[in-house]
């Protein structure tokens, strides 16, 4: 059997986890950081799709899926870049 954490430690960890999540969705945050962060994640994912297509060799339906998702992601990236440009034009960046 695994060791159980002392009650105080379990409560402390539980409260710390709740504190870390309590403001999700409620904070204003920083819109420009969010845009850049999301764009970065999407750009990272975009180049992976080529690997996914290669990994699906011999499975044309799966390759079609990855190619289609790559096209959709490229459109999302284009849209995010446009939004960043708009934010810059409005001196919000």
NORNOR-V566734 format. One record per residue. N is the residue number from 1. SS is DSSP state (~ for helix, > for strand, _ for the rest). NEAR is the number of other C-alpha atoms within 8 Angstrom. D_LAST is the distance of its C-alpha to the last C-alpha in Angstrom with 2 decimals. Layout:
[[N/SS/NEAR/D_LAST] [N/SS/NEAR/D_LAST]]
This chain:
[[1/_/2/53.58] [2/_/3/50.21] [3/_/4/49.77] [4/_/4/48.31] [5/_/6/45.81] [6/_/6/47.12] [7/~/6/46.31] [8/~/6/44.17] [9/~/8/42.00] [10/~/9/41.65] [11/~/8/40.65] [12/~/8/38.19] [13/~/8/36.52] [14/~/8/36.51] [15/~/8/34.92] [16/~/8/32.29] [17/~/8/31.42] [18/~/8/31.27] [19/~/8/29.07] [20/~/7/26.58] [21/~/7/26.46] [22/_/6/26.93] [23/_/8/23.32] [24/_/6/22.26] [25/_/4/21.14] [26/_/5/21.06] [27/_/6/18.14] [28/_/5/14.84] [29/_/4/13.09] [30/_/6/9.49] [31/~/7/8.37] [32/~/10/5.73] [33/~/7/8.77] [34/~/8/11.10] [35/~/10/10.04] [36/~/9/10.31] [37/~/8/13.39] [38/~/8/14.98] [39/~/11/14.57] [40/~/8/16.18] [41/~/8/18.96] [42/~/11/19.64] [43/~/9/19.90] [44/~/8/22.26] [45/~/8/24.30] [46/~/11/24.59] [47/~/8/26.74] [48/~/8/28.87] [49/~/12/30.21] [50/~/10/32.31] [51/~/8/33.95] [52/~/10/34.59] [53/~/12/36.29] [54/~/8/38.40] [55/~/6/39.31] [56/_/10/40.55] [57/_/8/43.04] [58/_/4/45.98] [59/_/7/44.12] [60/~/8/42.99] [61/~/6/41.76] [62/~/9/39.50] [63/~/13/38.26] [64/~/8/37.52] [65/~/8/35.48] [66/~/12/33.32] [67/~/11/32.91] [68/~/8/31.97] [69/~/9/29.39] [70/~/10/27.93] [71/~/8/27.65] [72/~/8/25.97] [73/~/10/23.46] [74/~/9/22.78] [75/~/8/22.05] [76/~/9/19.69] [77/~/11/17.82] [78/~/8/17.79] [79/~/8/16.44] [80/~/10/13.59] [81/~/9/12.70] [82/~/8/13.01] [83/~/8/10.72] [84/~/12/7.89] [85/~/8/9.07] [86/~/8/9.22] [87/~/11/5.75] [88/~/9/5.14] [89/~/7/8.44] [90/_/7/7.83] [91/_/6/5.57] [92/_/7/3.76] [93/_/7/0.00]]
